[in-house]
Structures are given as structure tokens and as C-alpha cells.
Amino acid sequence: MNRAELIESMANETNQTKSSCEAWLNAFVSTVEKNIKKNDGVKLIGFGTFTVSKRKARTGRNPQTGESIKIPARTVPVFRPGSELKAKAK
């Protein structure tokens, strides 16, 4: 499902216009992005948690040449599904 299909599905489920559903989706994504940027998370009980994870610096290997390269440490956004979402995926 892509973004347009998600907006259309939301509009059908809620009997709202596509433009209002798109505004709600944009607000949700913006809020998650702001909290991730502040190193805070967003917890939706039963659905999942959006958090930030720190990856350590490590040594990798260039697959074309085989030489070792250094991969710097960085922070990445992570989504961890909740128990209810995991149960529905089975």
C-alpha cells in the first residue's frame, strides 16, 4: 500500500474527504519526525513504538573491491510493533 492508497482507505473508513485524511496523515508523520529528531519516541499502545536507536561505528567491507571501510556511528529511526499488531500479522 502506498501513501495515496492509505489516504483513500482512511477516507473510506472514516467517511471523510481525501484532503482531510491527507492533512491528518501529514500531521501524524510530522509529529513523529519532530519527536524522533528530539530523541523522544512516540508510543501507540497496541500498535507500536517509534524510537531512535544508536548504531556503533564498525568496520565493513566493500563488496566490489573487498577492501575494509569504516562505517561511522549514527542514529536511526526504529519502529517496534506492539503485541496487538504482532498478533494480527500471524
C-alpha positions as CSV (number, residue, x, y, z in Angstrom):
1,M,0.0,0.0,0.0
2,N,1.4,3.4,-0.9
3,R,0.6,6.8,0.5
4,A,-2.2,7.6,-1.9
5,E,-3.8,4.2,-1.2
6,L,-3.5,4.7,2.5
7,I,-5.2,8.1,2.3
8,E,-8.0,6.6,0.2
9,S,-8.5,3.8,2.6
10,M,-8.6,6.2,5.6
11,A,-11.2,8.3,3.7
12,N,-13.4,5.3,3.1
13,E,-13.1,4.1,6.7
14,T,-13.9,7.5,8.2
15,N,-16.3,8.9,5.6
16,Q,-14.1,12.0,5.4
17,T,-12.6,13.7,2.3
18,K,-9.3,12.6,1.0
19,S,-7.8,16.1,1.6
20,S,-8.8,16.0,5.3
21,C,-7.3,12.5,5.7
22,E,-4.1,13.6,3.9
23,A,-3.9,16.6,6.4
24,W,-4.2,14.1,9.4
25,L,-1.6,11.8,7.9
26,N,0.8,14.7,7.3
27,A,0.3,15.9,10.9
28,F,0.9,12.4,12.3
29,V,4.1,12.0,10.2
30,S,5.3,15.5,11.1
31,T,4.7,14.8,14.8
32,V,6.6,11.5,14.7
33,E,9.5,13.2,12.8
34,K,9.7,16.0,15.4
35,N,9.8,13.6,18.3
36,I,12.4,11.4,16.6
37,K,14.6,14.5,15.9
38,K,14.4,15.4,19.7
39,N,15.4,11.7,20.5
40,D,11.9,11.2,22.1
41,G,9.7,8.4,21.0
42,V,6.0,8.0,20.1
43,K,4.2,5.1,21.8
44,L,0.9,3.9,20.5
45,I,-0.2,1.2,22.9
46,G,-1.1,-2.0,21.0
47,F,0.2,-0.6,17.7
48,G,3.9,0.1,18.3
49,T,6.6,2.5,19.2
50,F,8.7,4.8,17.1
51,T,12.1,5.4,18.7
52,V,15.7,6.3,18.0
53,S,18.4,3.7,18.0
54,K,22.2,4.4,18.1
55,R,24.5,2.3,16.0
56,K,28.1,2.0,16.9
57,A,30.9,2.7,14.5
58,R,32.0,-0.5,12.8
59,T,34.2,-1.9,10.0
60,G,32.6,-3.0,6.8
61,R,33.8,-4.4,3.6
62,N,33.3,-3.0,0.1
63,P,31.8,-5.9,-1.9
64,Q,33.3,-4.8,-5.2
65,T,36.9,-4.4,-4.1
66,G,37.0,-6.4,-0.9
67,E,38.7,-3.6,1.0
68,S,37.8,-2.7,4.6
69,I,35.9,0.6,5.1
70,K,35.0,2.4,8.3
71,I,31.3,2.9,8.9
72,P,30.7,5.9,11.3
73,A,28.4,5.8,14.3
74,R,24.9,7.2,13.7
75,T,21.4,7.3,15.0
76,V,18.5,5.8,13.1
77,P,14.7,5.8,13.5
78,V,13.2,2.4,14.5
79,F,9.7,1.1,14.7
80,R,8.9,-1.7,17.1
81,P,5.4,-3.3,16.6
82,G,3.2,-3.7,19.6
83,S,1.7,-7.1,20.8
84,E,-1.7,-6.5,19.2
85,L,-0.1,-5.7,15.8
86,K,2.2,-8.7,16.0
87,A,-0.9,-10.9,16.8
88,K,-2.7,-9.6,13.7
89,A,0.2,-10.3,11.4
90,K,0.1,-14.1,12.2
